[in-house]
């Protein structure tokens, strides 16, 4: 039944112009020297609207890293300058076991570069599509780690705005890493930018009412539903059809869905954001106290003590078998930008 609903979503999301305890060490590799000359480019492991992610190996230590490469000309043409600056500044300021770790940034006359730990398990999206849908216990595990990360981001006044299975990576042990902070933003009040992925947009984004961190809790409700059903609750071949369904708010519930998980999703997918779980007086604690997490020790979640339901098959640290194949276009021949455009990223 769900086969027509499970094709890979559009690559491009929409886009118009520390209080926690220290996280456990999960990557013992030393930071590489801040030089592209010391990195050997191996293969592309992801592509997007204006860039790609390339697996690299440091020549001196043989350690593996993931290098995000953005073409400056495309970033400017697509009016993403502020989003990219936000991404860099936020990733440099956060430190959490379930958020991908950025090591350094660099730029030249053609590209912006961000170097990350290489997370070799691949996207949660791929595992979900292969499985069809997850059991309640599997969905619960991933939800716990996401709640932990969202709670942390929100205490840092960061709204993430692009939660979806494509942006969740599994590390070698099977724990989550949230990646792609291109739409993340430091927020003290509200913002009006239209951005996100159509199936995951909260009603207030579609209606241009101004939005805040409540949109992340809505997206979590969509994600839990998609993990347990195998497809999102609001889908259509046309983005405007999706928006109409989101605003109508009618959800078809699969008979097999865990009723307690269903109750949590209902409380997250509340149109009125002031009554949405996670966005009320007690914040994330209201989510953490839901019955679906009964008996859970949230410190055990943070310290990665829960047993992952899926452990990726990885032969060695630089294994790319869990990522799709991408064409190795001659991206390095991208022309230089003007001095004026280059200066937009002086601090990058």
C-alpha positions in Angstrom: 0.0 0.0 0.0 2.7 2.5 0.9 4.9 1.8 -2.1 3.7 4.9 -4.0 4.5 7.0 -0.9 8.0 6.0 -0.2 10.0 7.4 -3.0 12.9 9.6 -2.0 11.7 13.1 -1.3 12.9 16.1 -3.3 16.6 16.7 -2.6 16.0 20.4 -2.1 14.2 21.6 1.0 12.3 24.9 0.6 14.4 27.9 1.2 14.0 31.6 0.6 16.3 34.3 1.0 26.3 25.5 27.1 24.0 24.4 29.7 24.1 20.6 29.3 26.8 18.4 30.9 29.8 17.7 28.6 29.0 15.0 26.1 30.9 11.7 26.2 33.8 11.3 23.8 32.5 9.4 20.8 35.3 10.1 18.3 38.8 9.9 19.6 40.4 11.3 16.4 42.4 14.4 16.7 41.3 17.5 14.7 43.1 17.6 11.4 45.3 20.6 10.4 43.3 23.4 8.9 44.6 22.8 5.4 42.9 21.5 2.3 46.3 20.4 1.0 46.5 17.8 3.8 43.2 16.2 2.7 42.9 13.5 0.0 39.4 13.6 -1.7 38.1 10.1 -2.0 34.4 10.2 -3.2 31.2 12.1 -3.1 28.7 10.8 -0.4 26.0 13.4 -0.8 24.8 16.2 -3.1 22.5 19.2 -2.7 21.2 22.2 -4.5 24.5 24.2 -4.3 27.1 21.8 -3.0 28.3 18.3 -2.1 29.8 16.3 0.8 33.0 14.5 0.0 34.7 11.7 2.1 38.3 12.8 2.7 41.3 11.2 4.3 44.0 13.2 6.1 47.3 12.4 4.5 49.4 12.5 7.6 47.2 10.6 10.0 45.0 8.5 7.6 41.9 9.6 9.6 38.6 10.0 7.6 36.5 13.1 7.5 33.5 14.5 5.7 34.0 17.8 3.8 31.0 19.9 2.9 31.7 22.0 -0.2 29.5 24.9 -1.2 29.9 26.8 -4.5 29.9 30.5 -3.5 28.3 31.6 -6.8 25.4 29.2 -6.2 25.0 30.2 -2.5 24.6 33.9 -3.6 22.4 33.2 -6.6 20.0 31.2 -4.5 20.0 33.8 -1.8 21.4 31.4 0.9 24.2 33.7 2.2 22.6 34.2 5.6 21.5 30.6 5.9 25.1 29.4 5.3 26.5 32.0 7.8 23.9 30.8 10.4 24.9 27.2 9.8 28.6 27.9 10.4 28.0 30.0 13.5 25.6 27.6 15.1 27.7 24.5 14.4 30.7 26.1 15.9 28.7 26.9 19.1 27.0 23.6 19.7 28.4 20.4 21.3 26.2 17.4 21.7 26.4 13.6 21.3 23.5 13.5 18.8 24.6 16.5 16.7 27.3 16.1 13.9 30.6 17.7 15.0 32.1 20.4 12.8 35.8 20.7 13.1 36.7 23.8 11.0 35.7 26.1 8.1 37.6 27.5 5.2 37.0 29.3 2.0 38.7 30.2 -1.3 37.7 32.2 -4.4 35.2 29.5 -5.5 34.0 27.5 -2.5 33.1 27.4 1.2 34.3 24.4 3.1 33.1 22.8 6.4 34.9 19.8 7.8 33.0 17.3 9.9 33.6 14.0 11.6 32.7 11.3 9.1 29.5 9.5 10.2 29.7 6.2 8.3 26.4 4.5 9.0 24.4 6.4 6.4 21.0 8.1 6.5 18.1 6.9 8.8 16.0 7.5 5.6 17.7 4.5 3.9 17.0 2.1 6.8 13.4 3.3 7.1 12.8 2.7 3.4 14.4 -0.7 3.4 12.4 -1.7 6.5 9.1 -0.3 5.2 8.3 1.0 8.7 9.9 0.7 12.1 8.5 -1.1 15.2 7.3 1.0 18.1 10.5 0.2 20.1 12.8 1.2 17.2 10.9 4.4 16.6 11.0 5.1 20.3 14.8 4.8 20.4 15.4 7.3 17.7 12.8 9.7 19.1 14.6 9.7 22.4 17.9 10.8 20.9 16.1 13.4 18.8 14.2 14.8 21.8 17.5 15.0 23.7 19.1 17.0 20.9 16.1 19.3 20.3 15.9 20.1 24.0 19.6 21.0 23.9 19.3 23.2 20.8 16.3 25.0 22.2 18.1 25.8 25.5 20.7 27.4 23.2 17.9 29.4 21.5 18.5 27.5 18.2 15.5 26.4 16.1 16.6 23.6 13.7 13.8 23.7 11.1 14.7 20.8 8.9 14.0 17.6 10.9 13.4 14.6 8.6 15.0 11.1 8.1 17.3 12.3 5.4 19.1 14.6 7.9 19.6 11.9 10.5 22.8 9.9 10.2 23.7 6.7 12.1 27.2 6.4 13.5 29.2 3.2 13.6 27.4 2.1 16.8 23.9 2.9 15.5 23.4 6.2 17.5 21.9 9.2 15.7 23.7 12.4 14.5 21.6 15.3 13.3 23.2 16.9 10.3 22.6 19.7 7.8 22.0 22.9 9.8 21.4 25.1 6.7 18.0 26.2 8.0 18.9 26.4 11.7 18.7 29.9 13.3 19.4 31.6 16.6 16.0 32.8 17.7 14.8 34.9 20.7 11.3 35.7 19.4 9.9 34.7 16.0 11.0 34.5 12.4 9.1 34.6 9.1 11.4 32.9 6.6 9.7 30.1 4.6 12.0 27.1 4.8 11.9 23.4 5.5 10.6 20.3 3.6 7.0 20.4 2.5 5.8 17.3 4.3 7.3 18.5 7.5 6.2 22.2 7.6 4.2 23.4 10.6 0.9 25.2 9.8 2.3 28.5 11.1 5.1 28.4 8.6 2.7 27.8 5.7 0.4 30.6 6.9 3.4 33.1 7.3 2.3 33.8 10.9 5.8 33.9 12.2 7.2 30.8 13.9 9.5 29.7 16.7 11.0 26.5 18.1 7.4 25.0 18.2 8.0 24.1 14.5 10.6 21.5 15.6 8.1 19.7 17.8 5.6 19.6 15.0 8.2 18.1 12.8 9.0 15.5 15.5 5.3 14.5 15.3 5.6 14.1 11.5 8.8 12.1 11.9 7.4 9.7 14.5 4.3 9.1 12.3 6.6 8.4 9.3 8.8 6.0 11.2 5.9 4.0 12.5 3.7 4.1 9.3 6.4 4.2 6.6 5.1 7.4 5.1 4.3 10.9 6.3 0.7 11.8 7.5 0.3 14.6 4.9 1.5 13.8 1.3 0.6 14.7 -2.2 2.3 14.9 -5.6 2.1 18.7 -5.4 3.6 20.8 -2.5 0.4 23.0 -2.5 -1.7 19.8 -2.1 0.5 18.9 0.9 0.0 22.4 2.4 -3.8 22.1 2.1 -3.8 18.8 3.9 -1.5 20.1 6.7 -3.9 23.1 7.3 -6.9 20.8 7.1 -5.2 18.6 9.8 -7.0 15.4 8.9 -4.8 12.4 9.7 -5.5 8.7 8.7 -4.1 6.5 11.5 -2.8 3.1 10.5 -4.5 0.4 12.6 -1.2 -1.1 13.6 0.2 2.1 15.2 1.0 1.8 18.9 -1.8 3.7 20.6 0.5 5.4 23.1 2.8 6.6 20.3 -0.3 7.8 18.5 -1.3 9.8 21.5 2.1 11.5 21.5 1.9 12.3 17.8 -1.6 13.8 18.3 -0.2 16.1 21.0 2.7 17.2 18.8 0.6 17.8 15.7 -1.6 20.4 17.3 -2.4 23.3 15.0 -2.3 25.9 17.8 1.3 26.1 18.7 0.6 27.5 22.2 -1.0 24.1 23.0 1.5 22.0 21.2 3.5 19.6 23.4 7.1 20.8 23.8 6.1 24.5 23.4 4.2 25.0 26.6 5.4 26.2 30.0 7.4 23.0 30.8 9.0 22.9 27.3 10.7 19.7 26.4 10.0 18.2 29.8 6.4 17.7 28.8 7.5 15.6 25.9 10.0 13.6 28.1 7.2 12.9 30.6 4.9 11.4 28.0 3.8 7.8 28.6 5.6 6.5 25.5 8.9 7.1 27.4 7.7 5.6 30.7 10.5 4.2 32.8 13.2 5.8 30.6 16.3 7.3 32.2 17.1 10.4 30.1 20.6 10.5 31.4 21.1 7.1 29.9 19.9 8.5 26.6 22.4 11.4 26.7 25.3 9.1 27.6 24.4 6.7 24.8 23.7 3.8 27.1 20.6 2.6 25.3 21.2 -0.3 22.9 20.7 0.8 19.2 18.1 -1.3 17.3 20.2 -1.1 14.1 23.9 -1.4 13.9 25.2 -0.4 10.5 27.4 -2.8 8.5 30.8 -1.1 8.4 34.0 -2.8 7.3 36.4 0.0 8.2 36.3 3.7 9.2 36.2 5.0 5.7 33.6 2.6 4.4 31.0 4.3 2.1 28.7 1.2 1.5 25.9 2.9 3.5 25.7 5.9 1.2 24.3 6.2 -2.3 26.5 6.5 -5.4 26.8 10.0 -6.8 28.4 11.1 -10.1 31.8 12.7 -9.6 31.2 15.8 -11.7 34.2 18.1 -12.3 33.1 20.4 -9.5 36.6 21.6 -8.9 36.6 23.6 -12.1 33.9 26.0 -10.8 35.0 29.5 -11.7 36.2 32.1 -9.1 33.8 34.7 -7.9 34.3 38.5 -7.9 36.2 40.2 -5.1 32.9 41.8 -4.0 31.2 38.3 -3.7 34.3 36.8 -2.1 34.2 39.5 0.6 30.7 38.4 1.7 32.4 35.4 3.3 35.5 37.2 4.7 34.8 35.8 8.2 34.0 32.2 7.0 
